[in-house]
Amino acid sequence: MARRIGSRYTAHQILGRGSAGTVWLGEGPEGPVAIKLLREDLSSDQELVGRFVQERTALLGLEHPHVVSVRDLVVDGNDLALVMDLVRGTDLRTRLDRERRLAPEAAVAIVADVAEGLAAAHAAGVVHRDVKPENVLLDMQGPLGPGGSHRALLTDFGVAKLIDTPRRTRATKIIGTPDYLAPEIVEGLPPRASVDIYALATVLYELLAGFTPFGGGHPGAVLRRHVTETVVPLPGIPDELWQLLVQCLAKAPASRLRASELATRLRELLPLLAGMPPLDVDEPDTEAAEEAAEELSGAAPVTGQPVRRRGAVPLVPGAKPSDSNRDTHTSMRVPAPDELAGGAHGTARAPRAAGAPRPGSARNRAVTRRRRLVVAVAALILAVAGVGTWLATSDDTTPPPADTQTSAPTAP
């Protein structure tokens, strides 16, 4: 059913839903457009509407071949919408769901496209703050790039900043998707361009491996891993690419590359990656995610159930796996310093024997208690058995009591 958006646009059908709003296929004076209609509770927030209008110039001025351009911002009654270029294709999350992981050449080409788009945005003073596969669109109608990749465009610029109003989040909340949040965001520092580099490096890791470096389990556990754990190496990729990933996933923002530098370095690596098949990487087991959820929630893990480890942690009530642009933006409590300091340190998800619990986890402590109980019971059984053996032996060798003893009569 068609609906009017402002005086110039008509929305015809829903393309996807996310936590920030709904994306429609629409029509405007210049032809087809994509219309992101924000939620009603956001459109009724006067402070957000004011910020929306203030951001208009910056967002409308952002033009780049690897950025989905914002054509217009509509404020009309209860409607608050971004009118964007319509990209004929799909999002990177959909492709990743279908293929599980990409060949390194295609993955690097896609991320290089996004890095170039980020470089233009950062030069204009715009930080995206929510870089993830759902927000990367693939133009299926354009020519193919290296490794058979489609041209990638970054979308949803400005949405995270619009939602992140001081009154809405205060100093104890953070906005974003847990798997892609830079450590400084988790620690409550203001977002700068380097947070986009960290998120994009996380996307590249996910495209290569099929899972994010710190994802899985309870959102709080994911946030803690970003701060305390180091990334697990990916076997089978050139060392130059791995070192680039490590640098852009550095905990210290100043250690990361700038977007323009990252794009240039990735382009230089493309000839080295030509013809390489997707990596043969074992996905992390589900136990770590179960244990993390158990540690933070206090609930016992449900064994035998698959734990979603890849991509965005589902945080939106009622979100469905088929929704495009899903799990976009959530408000979470900033963990306290003692919470961030807790848990395992060192290499994230370090290899361990199959079925073995993670050291220091609640499951590990439960196993230890059970072992101690078994040892104590065994010791008690052995002690009882020893007493029984001693009593039985005593019956055969101990002389009768004095009042029952008899002796042979002595000769006169």
VEXDREN-2710 file (C-alpha; in Angstrom, 1 decimal):
% VEXDREN-2710
k/r/px/py/pz
1/MET/0.0/0.0/0.0
2/ALA/1.5/3.3/-1.1
3/ARG/2.0/6.2/1.4
4/ARG/3.1/9.7/1.0
5/ILE/6.4/10.9/2.5
6/GLY/6.4/14.6/2.6
7/SER/5.2/16.4/-0.4
8/ARG/7.6/15.0/-3.0
9/TYR/7.9/11.3/-2.3
10/THR/5.7/8.2/-2.4
11/ALA/6.7/4.9/-0.6
12/HIS/5.4/1.8/-2.5
13/GLN/6.8/-1.3/-0.7
14/ILE/9.0/-2.3/2.2
15/LEU/12.5/-3.4/1.3
16/GLY/13.6/-4.2/4.9
17/ARG/13.2/-3.4/8.6
18/GLY/15.8/-2.5/11.2
19/SER/15.7/-1.3/14.7
20/ALA/16.0/2.3/13.6
21/GLY/13.2/2.2/11.1
22/THR/11.9/0.8/7.8
23/VAL/13.4/1.0/4.3
24/TRP/10.9/1.5/1.5
25/LEU/11.1/1.4/-2.3
26/GLY/9.9/4.9/-3.2
27/GLU/9.4/7.3/-6.1
28/GLY/10.5/10.9/-6.2
29/PRO/10.6/13.7/-8.8
30/GLU/13.8/12.3/-10.3
31/GLY/12.8/8.6/-10.3
32/PRO/13.1/5.6/-7.9
33/VAL/14.6/6.2/-4.5
34/ALA/15.1/4.3/-1.2
35/ILE/13.4/5.9/1.7
36/LYS/14.5/5.1/5.3
37/LEU/11.5/6.0/7.5
38/LEU/12.6/6.3/11.1
39/ARG/10.5/4.9/14.0
40/GLU/7.6/7.0/15.3
41/ASP/9.2/7.3/18.8
42/LEU/12.2/8.9/17.1
43/SER/10.2/11.2/14.9
44/SER/8.3/12.5/18.0
45/ASP/11.6/13.4/19.7
46/GLN/12.0/17.1/19.2
47/GLU/15.6/17.1/20.2
48/LEU/16.3/14.4/17.6
49/VAL/14.3/16.3/14.9
50/GLY/16.5/19.4/15.6
51/ARG/19.7/17.4/15.3
52/PHE/18.2/15.8/12.1
53/VAL/17.9/19.3/10.5
54/GLN/21.3/20.4/11.7
55/GLU/22.9/17.3/10.0
56/ARG/21.2/18.0/6.7
57/THR/24.0/20.0/5.0
58/ALA/26.7/17.5/6.0
59/LEU/24.7/14.4/4.8
60/LEU/23.5/16.0/1.6
61/GLY/27.0/17.1/0.7
62/LEU/28.5/13.6/1.0
63/GLU/29.0/12.4/-2.6
64/HIS/31.3/9.5/-3.5
65/PRO/31.1/6.4/-5.8
66/HIS/31.3/4.1/-2.8
67/VAL/28.7/6.0/-0.6
68/VAL/24.9/5.7/-1.0
69/SER/24.1/9.4/-1.4
70/VAL/21.4/11.0/0.8
71/ARG/19.2/13.1/-1.6
72/ASP/16.9/14.6/1.0
73/LEU/15.8/14.7/4.6
74/VAL/12.1/14.8/5.2
75/VAL/10.5/16.2/8.4
76/ASP/6.7/16.1/7.9
77/GLY/4.3/15.7/10.8
78/ASN/5.1/12.3/12.3
79/ASP/7.4/11.3/9.4
80/LEU/11.2/11.6/9.7
81/ALA/12.9/10.1/6.7
82/LEU/16.2/9.9/4.8
83/VAL/15.7/9.8/1.0
84/MET/18.7/7.9/-0.6
85/ASP/19.9/6.6/-3.9
86/LEU/18.4/3.3/-4.8
87/VAL/21.0/0.6/-5.2
88/ARG/20.0/-2.3/-7.4
89/GLY/21.5/-5.3/-5.6
90/THR/21.7/-6.8/-2.1
91/ASP/23.6/-6.1/1.1
92/LEU/26.8/-7.8/2.1
93/ARG/25.2/-9.6/5.0
94/THR/22.9/-11.5/2.6
95/ARG/25.9/-12.5/0.5
96/LEU/27.8/-13.6/3.5
97/ASP/24.8/-15.6/4.8
98/ARG/24.7/-17.4/1.4
99/GLU/28.4/-18.0/0.9
100/ARG/29.6/-18.2/4.5
101/ARG/33.0/-16.7/3.6
102/LEU/34.4/-15.0/0.6
103/ALA/37.6/-15.5/-1.4
104/PRO/40.3/-13.2/-0.1
105/GLU/40.6/-11.2/-3.4
106/ALA/36.8/-10.4/-3.4
107/ALA/36.8/-9.7/0.3
108/VAL/39.7/-7.2/0.1
109/ALA/38.2/-5.5/-3.0
110/ILE/34.9/-5.0/-1.2
111/VAL/36.5/-3.6/1.9
112/ALA/38.8/-1.4/-0.2
113/ASP/35.7/0.2/-1.8
114/VAL/34.2/0.9/1.6
115/ALA/37.5/2.3/2.9
116/GLU/37.5/4.8/0.0
117/GLY/34.0/5.8/0.9
118/LEU/35.0/6.3/4.5
119/ALA/38.0/8.4/3.5
120/ALA/35.6/10.8/1.7
121/ALA/33.3/10.9/4.7
122/HIS/36.1/11.4/7.2
123/ALA/37.5/14.2/5.1
124/ALA/34.1/15.9/5.3
125/GLY/34.0/15.5/9.1
126/VAL/31.4/12.7/9.1
127/VAL/32.0/9.5/11.1
128/HIS/29.7/6.6/10.2
129/ARG/29.8/4.8/13.6
130/ASP/28.0/1.7/12.5
131/VAL/30.0/0.0/9.8
132/LYS/28.9/-3.6/9.3
133/PRO/27.8/-6.0/6.5
134/GLU/24.2/-4.9/6.8
135/ASN/25.2/-1.4/5.9
136/VAL/27.3/-2.3/2.8
137/LEU/25.3/-2.6/-0.4
138/LEU/26.5/-4.4/-3.5
139/ASP/25.6/-2.9/-6.9
140/MET/24.6/-6.0/-8.9
141/GLN/24.1/-3.9/-12.1
142/GLY/27.6/-2.5/-12.4
143/PRO/30.7/-4.2/-13.8
144/LEU/32.5/-6.8/-11.7
145/GLY/35.7/-6.0/-9.9
146/PRO/38.7/-8.1/-8.7
147/GLY/37.7/-11.6/-7.7
148/GLY/34.3/-11.2/-9.2
149/SER/33.3/-8.6/-6.6
150/HIS/30.5/-6.2/-7.1
151/ARG/31.0/-2.5/-6.4
152/ALA/30.4/-1.8/-2.7
153/LEU/28.6/1.2/-1.3
154/LEU/28.3/2.2/2.4
155/THR/24.9/3.3/3.5
156/ASP/23.2/4.6/6.7
157/PHE/25.5/7.6/7.2
158/GLY/24.3/9.8/10.1
159/VAL/21.7/7.4/11.5
160/ALA/23.8/6.4/14.6
161/LYS/24.6/10.0/15.3
162/LEU/21.0/11.1/15.0
163/ILE/19.9/8.5/17.4
164/ASP/22.7/9.1/19.9
165/THR/21.3/12.2/21.5
166/PRO/22.6/13.1/25.0
167/ARG/19.2/12.8/26.5
168/ARG/18.6/9.4/24.9
169/THR/21.9/7.8/25.7
170/ARG/23.5/9.9/28.5
171/ALA/27.0/9.0/29.6
172/THR/26.2/5.4/30.6
173/LYS/25.0/4.2/27.1
174/ILE/26.6/3.4/23.9
175/ILE/25.2/3.1/20.4
176/GLY/26.2/0.5/17.8
177/THR/26.3/-3.2/17.1
178/PRO/28.4/-5.1/19.6
179/ASP/30.5/-7.2/17.2
180/TYR/31.9/-4.2/15.5
181/LEU/32.4/-1.7/18.3
182/ALA/35.8/-0.3/18.9
183/PRO/37.3/-0.7/22.4
184/GLU/37.3/3.1/23.0
185/ILE/33.5/3.2/22.4
186/VAL/33.1/0.4/25.0
187/GLU/35.1/2.4/27.4
188/GLY/32.9/5.5/26.9
189/LEU/35.2/7.7/24.8
190/PRO/33.8/9.9/22.0
191/PRO/33.7/8.2/18.6
192/ARG/36.2/9.5/16.1
193/ALA/37.2/8.3/12.6
194/SER/39.3/5.5/14.0
195/VAL/36.2/3.6/15.2
196/ASP/35.1/3.2/11.6
197/ILE/38.5/1.6/10.7
198/TYR/38.2/-0.9/13.6
199/ALA/34.7/-1.8/12.5
200/LEU/35.8/-2.2/8.8
201/ALA/38.7/-4.4/9.8
202/THR/36.2/-6.5/11.8
203/VAL/34.1/-6.8/8.6
204/LEU/37.2/-7.9/6.6
205/TYR/38.0/-10.5/9.2
206/GLU/34.4/-11.8/9.1
207/LEU/34.5/-12.0/5.3
208/LEU/37.6/-14.1/5.4
209/ALA/36.8/-16.3/8.3
210/GLY/33.0/-16.5/8.4
211/PHE/32.8/-15.1/11.9
212/THR/33.8/-11.9/13.7
213/PRO/36.9/-11.9/15.9
214/PHE/35.2/-11.1/19.2
215/GLY/31.5/-12.1/18.6
216/GLY/29.3/-14.7/20.1
217/GLY/27.2/-15.0/23.3
218/HIS/25.9/-12.3/25.5
219/PRO/26.4/-8.7/24.3
220/GLY/28.2/-7.8/27.5
221/ALA/30.7/-10.6/26.9
222/VAL/31.3/-9.3/23.3
223/LEU/32.0/-5.8/24.6
224/ARG/34.5/-7.1/27.2
225/ARG/36.4/-9.2/24.5
226/HIS/36.9/-6.0/22.4
227/VAL/38.8/-4.5/25.4
228/THR/40.6/-7.4/26.9
229/GLU/41.4/-10.0/24.2
230/THR/43.6/-10.2/21.1
231/VAL/42.5/-11.4/17.7
232/VAL/43.1/-15.0/16.7
233/PRO/45.3/-15.4/13.6
234/LEU/43.8/-16.6/10.4
235/PRO/45.9/-19.4/8.7
236/GLY/46.3/-19.3/5.0
237/ILE/46.5/-15.6/4.2
238/PRO/49.6/-13.7/3.3
239/ASP/51.4/-12.2/6.2
240/GLU/51.1/-8.7/4.7
241/LEU/47.3/-8.9/4.8
242/TRP/47.4/-10.3/8.4
243/GLN/49.6/-7.5/9.6
244/LEU/47.3/-5.0/8.0
245/LEU/44.3/-6.6/9.9
246/VAL/46.2/-6.6/13.2
247/GLN/47.1/-2.9/12.8
248/CYS/43.5/-1.8/12.1
249/LEU/42.2/-4.0/15.0
250/ALA/44.7/-2.4/17.5
251/LYS/43.2/-1.4/20.8
252/ALA/44.8/2.0/20.6
253/PRO/43.0/4.2/18.1
254/ALA/46.2/6.1/17.2
255/SER/47.8/2.8/16.0
256/ARG/45.2/2.2/13.3
257/LEU/45.6/3.4/9.7
258/ARG/43.5/6.2/8.2
259/ALA/40.8/5.2/5.8
260/SER/42.7/6.5/2.7
261/GLU/45.8/4.5/3.8
262/LEU/43.8/1.4/4.4
263/ALA/42.2/1.6/0.9
264/THR/45.6/2.1/-0.8
265/ARG/47.3/-0.8/1.1
266/LEU/44.4/-3.1/0.3
267/ARG/44.5/-2.3/-3.4
268/GLU/48.2/-3.0/-3.4
269/LEU/47.6/-6.5/-2.0
270/LEU/45.0/-7.5/-4.6
271/PRO/47.5/-9.0/-7.1
272/LEU/48.9/-11.2/-4.3
273/LEU/45.5/-12.6/-3.6
274/ALA/44.4/-13.4/-7.1
275/GLY/43.0/-16.9/-7.5
276/MET/43.1/-17.8/-3.8
277/PRO/40.2/-19.9/-2.7
278/PRO/38.1/-19.1/0.5
279/LEU/40.0/-19.9/3.7
280/ASP/39.5/-23.3/5.3
281/VAL/39.0/-22.1/8.8
282/ASP/37.4/-24.0/11.7
283/GLU/34.7/-21.9/13.3
284/PRO/34.9/-21.4/17.1
285/ASP/33.0/-24.0/19.1
286/THR/29.7/-23.0/20.7
287/GLU/30.8/-23.6/24.3
288/ALA/32.6/-20.3/24.6
289/ALA/29.5/-18.4/23.7
290/GLU/27.4/-20.5/26.0
291/GLU/29.8/-20.0/28.9
292/ALA/30.0/-16.3/28.3
293/ALA/26.2/-16.1/28.4
294/GLU/26.2/-18.1/31.6
295/GLU/28.8/-16.0/33.3
296/LEU/26.9/-12.7/32.6
297/SER/23.4/-13.9/33.1
298/GLY/23.8/-16.4/35.8
299/ALA/21.7/-18.9/33.8
300/ALA/22.8/-22.4/33.1
301/PRO/23.9/-23.0/29.4
302/VAL/21.5/-24.9/27.2
303/THR/23.8/-27.6/25.8
304/GLY/23.3/-28.9/22.3
305/GLN/21.7/-25.7/21.0
306/PRO/23.5/-23.8/18.2
307/VAL/24.9/-20.4/19.3
308/ARG/24.8/-17.6/16.7
309/ARG/28.4/-16.4/16.5
310/ARG/28.6/-14.5/13.2
311/GLY/27.8/-10.9/12.5
312/ALA/25.4/-8.8/14.6
313/VAL/24.2/-10.1/17.9
314/PRO/20.4/-10.0/17.8
315/LEU/19.3/-7.2/20.1
316/VAL/16.1/-6.0/18.6
317/PRO/12.9/-7.5/20.0
318/GLY/11.0/-9.3/17.2
319/ALA/13.8/-8.9/14.7
320/LYS/13.7/-11.7/12.1
321/PRO/16.7/-13.3/10.3
322/SER/15.1/-12.4/6.9
323/ASP/15.0/-8.7/7.7
324/SER/17.6/-6.7/5.8
325/ASN/19.5/-4.0/7.6
326/ARG/18.6/-5.7/10.8
327/ASP/20.1/-5.2/14.3
328/THR/21.1/-1.7/13.4
329/HIS/21.8/0.4/16.5
330/THR/21.1/-0.5/20.1
331/SER/21.6/1.3/23.3
332/MET/23.7/-0.6/25.8
333/ARG/25.1/0.1/29.3
334/VAL/28.8/1.0/29.4
335/PRO/30.5/-1.8/31.4
336/ALA/32.2/-0.8/34.6
337/PRO/36.0/-0.9/34.7
338/ASP/36.0/-4.0/36.9
339/GLU/33.7/-5.8/34.4
340/LEU/35.9/-5.0/31.5
341/ALA/38.9/-6.2/33.5
342/GLY/37.3/-9.6/34.2
343/GLY/37.3/-12.7/32.1
344/ALA/40.0/-14.4/30.1
345/HIS/42.9/-12.4/28.8
346/GLY/45.3/-13.0/26.0
347/THR/44.3/-14.6/22.7
348/ALA/40.6/-14.7/22.1
349/ARG/39.1/-18.2/22.0
350/ALA/42.4/-19.9/22.4
351/PRO/42.3/-23.5/21.1
352/ARG/41.6/-26.1/23.7
353/ALA/40.7/-29.8/23.8
354/ALA/37.2/-30.7/22.4
355/GLY/34.6/-30.5/25.1
356/ALA/36.9/-28.8/27.6
357/PRO/35.5/-25.8/29.4
358/ARG/37.1/-22.4/29.2
359/PRO/39.5/-21.8/32.2
360/GLY/37.9/-19.5/34.8
361/SER/34.4/-19.9/33.4
362/ALA/31.4/-20.8/35.5
363/ARG/31.3/-24.2/33.7
364/ASN/34.9/-24.8/34.5
365/ARG/34.2/-24.0/38.2
366/ALA/31.3/-26.4/38.2
367/VAL/33.4/-29.2/36.7
368/THR/36.1/-28.5/39.3
369/ARG/33.5/-28.8/42.1
370/ARG/32.2/-32.0/40.7
371/ARG/35.7/-33.5/40.5
372/ARG/36.4/-32.5/44.1
373/LEU/33.2/-34.1/45.2
374/VAL/34.0/-37.3/43.4
375/VAL/37.5/-37.4/44.9
376/ALA/36.0/-36.9/48.4
377/VAL/33.4/-39.6/48.0
378/ALA/36.1/-42.0/46.6
379/ALA/38.3/-41.2/49.6
380/LEU/35.4/-41.9/52.0
381/ILE/34.6/-45.2/50.3
382/LEU/38.2/-46.2/50.5
383/ALA/38.3/-45.3/54.2
384/VAL/35.2/-47.3/54.9
385/ALA/36.5/-50.2/53.0
386/GLY/39.8/-50.0/54.9
387/VAL/37.9/-50.1/58.3
388/GLY/35.8/-53.0/57.1
389/THR/39.0/-55.0/56.1
390/TRP/40.6/-54.2/59.4
391/LEU/37.6/-55.5/61.4
392/ALA/37.5/-58.7/59.4
393/THR/41.2/-59.3/59.9
394/SER/40.8/-58.5/63.6
395/ASP/38.1/-61.3/64.0
396/ASP/40.6/-63.9/62.8
397/THR/43.7/-63.0/64.9
398/THR/42.6/-61.3/68.1
399/PRO/42.5/-63.7/71.2
400/PRO/39.1/-63.9/73.1
401/PRO/38.5/-61.7/76.0
402/ALA/40.1/-62.6/79.4
403/ASP/36.9/-63.7/81.1
404/THR/36.3/-66.4/78.4
405/GLN/39.8/-67.8/78.1
406/THR/40.3/-71.5/79.0
407/SER/43.5/-73.4/79.7
408/ALA/44.5/-77.0/80.1
409/PRO/44.7/-78.2/83.8
410/THR/48.1/-78.3/85.2
411/ALA/49.6/-81.6/86.4
412/PRO/49.4/-82.0/90.1
END
